[in-house]
């Protein structure tokens, strides 16, 4: 009985192989198709799996961003920003931020970066935000035309990219009003850049070493759930910064660097595109 079964099985296997051989002889094109069909299906399946993974990752990121936005909307948050760097004072500002375990955003001038690349790298490595503040900080050169304006920002953007910094957040020297009219803002929009002004002006440039006046100036303007504070990368800011940090901590604010995912509009024109 066992031998009979083995002979039957052997006959079936022989029949299958002979049929396959006959098929290859009678229809070589079909035989070729059968040989390559499995590898193609495998590649298709791998691509489908890869796309599925990517979609799952995007959905996960979207959910995380939505959760962060919800939390952001409920928190009191202050964004400390420093214009006109990098300077010799930037490392001191970074030291103060690190000592307080907080983050801020630095709007850098392109022409000031040469020779201070290490400082730019430290800003990035410390987890602080980096923004564009033009190449020249020269109002007359910037506002020759909308094209000249955006070209300076694109040039600085490329310079920072060469240092490993990706950023699209920008600030106009002296603020966006009154010179940043719609043709200029259109160029910013077309370049996929964000425009940020501020909600609180520390006037540190005006009061300089009068630390108490700077702190009082900031204190008198705190009234929003989300505040953006304008300061400058200078020695007088180094002196007043600890007091300003304490001021916001005492009022229950948390400190954040610019986060593009939050899409927080802060421009004097209320241009919702930016």
C-alpha positions as CSV (number, residue, x, y, z in Angstrom):
1,X,0.0,0.0,0.0
2,X,2.7,2.4,0.9
3,X,4.7,1.6,-2.2
4,X,1.5,2.2,-4.3
5,X,1.1,5.6,-2.8
6,X,4.7,6.5,-3.4
7,X,4.4,5.4,-7.1
8,X,1.2,7.5,-7.5
9,X,2.9,10.6,-6.0
10,X,5.9,10.0,-8.1
11,X,3.7,9.8,-11.2
12,X,1.9,13.1,-10.3
13,X,5.3,14.9,-9.8
14,X,6.6,13.6,-13.1
15,X,3.4,14.7,-14.8
16,X,3.7,18.2,-13.4
17,X,7.3,18.6,-14.5
18,X,6.6,17.2,-17.9
19,X,3.6,19.5,-18.4
20,X,5.7,22.5,-17.3
21,X,8.4,21.4,-19.8
22,X,5.9,21.0,-22.6
23,X,4.4,24.5,-21.8
24,X,7.9,26.1,-22.0
25,X,8.4,24.4,-25.4
26,X,5.0,25.3,-26.9
27,X,4.8,28.8,-25.5
28,X,8.2,30.2,-24.6
29,X,6.8,33.8,-24.2
30,X,4.4,32.6,-21.6
31,X,7.1,30.6,-19.9
32,X,9.3,33.8,-19.7
33,X,6.4,35.7,-18.2
34,X,5.9,33.1,-15.5
35,X,9.6,33.3,-14.6
36,X,9.7,37.0,-14.1
37,X,6.2,37.5,-12.7
38,X,7.1,36.8,-9.1
39,X,10.0,39.3,-8.9
40,X,7.8,42.0,-10.3
41,X,5.1,41.3,-7.8
42,X,7.6,41.3,-5.0
43,X,8.9,44.8,-6.1
44,X,5.3,46.1,-6.3
45,X,4.5,44.7,-2.9
46,X,7.7,46.3,-1.4
47,X,6.7,49.7,-2.9
48,X,3.2,49.4,-1.6
49,X,4.5,48.5,1.8
50,X,6.9,51.5,1.7
51,X,4.1,53.9,0.7
52,X,1.8,52.5,3.4
53,X,4.6,53.0,6.0
54,X,5.1,56.6,4.8
55,X,1.4,57.4,5.0
56,X,1.2,55.9,8.5
57,X,4.2,58.1,9.5
58,X,2.6,61.2,8.0
59,X,-0.7,60.5,9.8
60,X,1.2,60.0,13.1
61,X,3.1,63.3,12.6
62,X,-0.2,65.0,11.8
63,X,-1.8,63.7,15.0
64,X,1.2,64.8,17.0
65,X,1.1,68.3,15.5
66,X,-2.6,68.6,16.2
67,X,-2.0,67.6,19.8
68,X,0.8,70.2,20.1
69,X,-1.5,72.8,18.6
70,X,-4.1,72.0,21.2
71,X,-1.6,72.2,24.0
72,X,-0.1,75.4,22.5
73,X,-3.5,77.1,22.4
74,X,-4.0,76.4,26.1
75,X,-0.5,77.5,27.3
76,X,1.0,80.9,28.1
77,X,4.0,81.0,25.8
78,X,6.7,83.7,25.2
79,X,9.0,83.8,22.2
80,X,12.2,85.7,23.0
81,X,13.8,87.0,19.8
82,X,17.1,88.6,19.2
83,X,17.9,90.7,16.1
84,X,21.1,91.8,14.4
85,X,23.4,88.9,15.3
86,X,25.6,87.1,15.4
87,X,27.8,89.3,17.5
88,X,30.4,88.9,20.2
89,X,27.5,88.9,22.7
90,X,25.7,86.0,21.2
91,X,27.6,83.3,23.2
92,X,26.7,85.2,26.5
93,X,23.0,85.3,25.5
94,X,23.2,81.5,24.7
95,X,24.8,80.9,28.1
96,X,21.9,82.7,29.9
97,X,19.3,80.7,27.9
98,X,21.1,77.4,28.7
99,X,21.4,78.2,32.4
100,X,17.6,78.8,32.5
101,X,16.9,75.8,30.3
102,X,14.9,77.8,27.8
103,X,14.9,78.4,24.0
104,X,14.7,81.5,21.9
105,X,15.0,82.6,18.3
106,X,17.8,84.6,16.6
107,X,17.2,86.7,13.5
108,X,20.6,86.9,12.0
109,X,22.1,89.3,9.5
110,X,23.8,87.5,6.6
111,X,26.8,89.8,6.4
112,X,27.6,89.3,10.1
113,X,27.9,85.6,9.8
114,X,31.4,85.5,8.2
115,X,33.9,84.5,10.9
116,X,31.1,83.6,13.4
117,X,30.0,80.3,11.8
118,X,30.8,78.5,15.1
119,X,28.3,80.7,16.9
120,X,25.6,79.9,14.3
121,X,26.3,76.2,14.7
122,X,26.0,76.6,18.5
123,X,22.6,78.4,18.2
124,X,21.4,75.4,16.1
125,X,23.0,72.7,18.3
126,X,21.4,74.4,21.4
127,X,18.0,73.9,19.9
128,X,17.3,77.6,19.4
129,X,15.5,79.0,16.4
130,X,17.3,80.8,13.5
131,X,15.6,83.4,11.3
132,X,16.5,85.6,8.3
133,X,17.1,89.3,8.9
134,X,18.4,90.2,5.4
135,X,22.0,90.3,4.2
136,X,22.8,94.0,4.7
137,X,20.3,95.3,7.2
138,X,20.4,98.4,4.9
139,X,16.9,99.9,4.4
140,X,17.9,101.8,1.2
141,X,19.3,98.7,-0.5
142,X,16.5,96.4,0.7
143,X,13.7,98.5,-0.6
144,X,15.0,99.4,-4.0
145,X,12.4,97.0,-5.3
146,X,10.4,93.9,-4.2
147,X,12.9,91.8,-6.1
148,X,15.9,93.3,-4.4
149,X,14.3,92.7,-1.0
150,X,13.6,89.0,-1.6
151,X,16.9,88.4,-3.3
152,X,18.7,89.5,-0.1
153,X,16.7,87.0,2.0
154,X,17.2,84.2,-0.5
155,X,20.9,84.9,-0.5
156,X,21.0,84.7,3.3
157,X,18.8,81.6,3.2
158,X,21.3,79.9,0.9
159,X,24.2,81.0,3.2
160,X,22.6,79.4,6.2
161,X,21.8,76.2,4.2
162,X,25.5,75.9,3.5
163,X,26.0,75.8,7.3
164,X,23.3,73.1,7.8
165,X,20.5,75.5,8.8
166,X,17.1,75.2,7.1
167,X,14.8,78.2,7.9
168,X,12.0,80.1,6.2
169,X,11.2,82.5,9.0
170,X,12.1,86.2,8.3
171,X,11.9,89.6,10.0
172,X,12.2,93.0,8.3
173,X,14.7,95.4,9.8
174,X,12.9,98.0,11.8
175,X,9.6,96.0,11.4
176,X,7.3,95.4,8.4
177,X,5.4,98.7,8.6
178,X,5.2,101.0,6.8
179,X,7.6,99.9,4.0
180,X,6.7,96.3,3.5
181,X,3.7,97.0,1.2
182,X,1.8,94.3,-0.6
183,X,4.2,93.9,-3.6
184,X,7.0,93.1,-1.1
185,X,4.8,90.8,0.9
186,X,3.7,89.0,-2.3
187,X,7.4,88.2,-2.9
188,X,7.7,86.8,0.6
189,X,4.7,84.6,0.0
190,X,5.9,83.4,-3.4
191,X,9.2,82.5,-1.8
192,X,7.4,80.3,0.8
193,X,8.8,82.4,3.7
194,X,7.2,83.4,6.9
195,X,7.1,87.0,8.2
196,X,7.4,87.7,11.9
197,X,7.2,91.1,13.7
198,X,6.6,91.2,17.5
199,X,4.0,91.9,20.1
200,X,6.4,93.4,22.7
201,X,9.2,95.9,21.9
202,X,11.7,95.9,24.8
203,X,13.2,99.2,23.5
204,X,16.6,97.8,24.6
205,X,18.2,99.8,21.7
206,X,16.7,103.0,23.2
207,X,17.4,102.5,26.9
208,X,20.7,100.6,26.5
209,X,22.3,100.2,29.9
210,X,19.2,101.3,31.8
211,X,18.3,97.7,32.7
212,X,15.3,98.6,34.9
213,X,13.7,100.7,32.2
214,X,14.0,97.8,29.7
215,X,12.4,95.3,32.1
216,X,9.7,97.8,33.0
217,X,9.0,98.4,29.3
218,X,8.5,94.7,28.7
219,X,6.4,94.2,31.8
220,X,4.0,97.0,30.8
221,X,3.2,95.3,27.5
222,X,2.5,91.7,28.7
223,X,-1.2,91.0,28.1
224,X,-1.5,88.2,25.6
225,X,-1.4,84.5,25.9
226,X,1.3,84.3,23.3
227,X,3.9,87.0,23.3
228,X,6.8,87.7,20.9
229,X,9.5,89.9,22.4
230,X,11.8,92.0,20.3
231,X,15.4,92.4,21.7
232,X,18.8,92.9,20.1
233,X,22.0,90.9,20.2
234,X,23.9,93.4,22.3
235,X,25.6,93.9,25.6
236,X,22.7,95.8,27.1
237,X,20.4,92.8,26.4
238,X,22.9,90.5,28.2
239,X,22.4,92.7,31.3
240,X,18.6,92.9,31.1
241,X,17.9,89.3,29.9
242,X,17.9,87.5,33.3
243,X,15.3,90.0,34.7
244,X,13.1,89.6,31.6
245,X,13.2,85.8,31.9
246,X,12.3,86.0,35.6
247,X,9.5,88.4,34.7
248,X,7.8,85.8,32.4
249,X,8.5,82.9,34.6
250,X,6.8,84.7,37.5
251,X,3.7,85.2,35.3
252,X,3.5,81.5,34.3
253,X,4.9,81.6,30.8
254,X,6.8,78.9,29.1
255,X,9.6,79.7,26.6
256,X,9.7,78.4,23.1
257,X,11.7,78.9,19.9
258,X,9.9,79.5,16.6
259,X,8.1,76.3,15.5
260,X,6.9,76.3,11.8
261,X,4.3,73.6,12.7
262,X,2.4,76.1,14.9
263,X,1.9,78.6,12.0
264,X,1.6,81.5,14.5
265,X,0.8,84.8,12.6
266,X,2.7,87.8,13.9
267,X,2.9,90.6,11.4
268,X,1.8,94.2,11.6
269,X,-0.1,94.0,8.3
270,X,-2.2,91.0,9.6
271,X,-1.4,89.3,6.3
272,X,-2.8,85.8,6.9
273,X,-0.7,84.4,4.1
274,X,2.5,85.0,6.1
